[in-house]
Amino acid sequence: MTANTESERVAERLQRSSARLSYDPDVDVDWLAPLVEGAYGKAPERCSLYGTELWERLDEAQRGELSRQEAAAAAASGIWFELILMQGLVRHVYNSDPTTHNAQYALTEIADECRHSTMFARSIAKTGGVVRRPSRSAHRAGKVFGAICGPALLFAGAIYVEELADGMQREMMRDSSLQPMIRMISRIHVIEEARHISFAKDELGRAWARHGRIGRELIRWAIAAMAYVATSELLHPKAYTAVGLDPREARQVAAANPHWRRTKATWAAKAVDHFTEIGLIGGPSRRLWRRAGVLD
């Protein structure tokens, strides 16, 4: 089977799956239901300060609010990356034959991501999230990434961010103690992103194989830098300010918190394992993965 034939087979299967099981967040999320008072946005043990002295200084209301603000910050970073991904997918289709299943599934994924970004934005507004945009440095990095990324970097970036979100949201959708709205949003995203991850892995395999030694080393550094920025954007100083903490101190405590590092490593494990298997993680760039807190 040729690479093009395999690409078409995968894309056609994913198109059929999308037709069978897709969601409309405008209908499938109950936006009019009131929030459950006191319910967390994510499990307390998955908060960045859990297990630290700063966490012990917070009362129950502050802990719940921090969990909701951290969930909102993660949603804001999700919008930011999905916008970058959509730019890359549009270029992918622009350079493709639009009559192929591959191009048409890419268009289907763009439509999915548009709905997801709107869904995340509505959830931030509904929960009173103060984080609406990425940090300035991440915003600038996103412009660069969106402008320079070729297929290998685009699909590797998609795999990393989507697997990171998947690890987090699979826990959230099963946790009955969390806000019902957040659980439903997590469920929708997990189900639909599973197809996106399959598509990205298939495309990455072919794109990675086309690069030689120097090209692969450049991509290793670029994806490590992207992963570092994307993982850092799970947190935002404003989330700490919202509960009366000094943001500089809180970020330093979170960065040194072994519990938070284990949490990030757990969420990113599938992407890290896949990248290690195909040789996308290796050599000096491993240092950036360690700095991101997702690699021992």
BELHU-V135390 format. One record per run of one state. SS is the DSSP state (2 for helix, 1 for strand, 0 for the rest). FROM is the first residue (numbers start at 1). LEN is the number of residues. Records with the same first field share a line. If there is no record, write none. Layout:
SS = FROM-LEN + FROM-LEN
This chain:
0 = 1-2 + 21-4 + 29-11 + 41-3 + 47-6 + 58-2 + 95-6 + 128-8 + 149-2 + 175-3 + 179-1 + 210-3 + 233-4 + 242-5 + 257-1 + 279-4 + 293-4
2 = 3-18 + 25-4 + 44-3 + 53-5 + 60-35 + 101-27 + 136-13 + 151-24 + 180-30 + 213-20 + 237-5 + 247-10 + 258-21 + 283-10
1 = 40-1 + 178-1
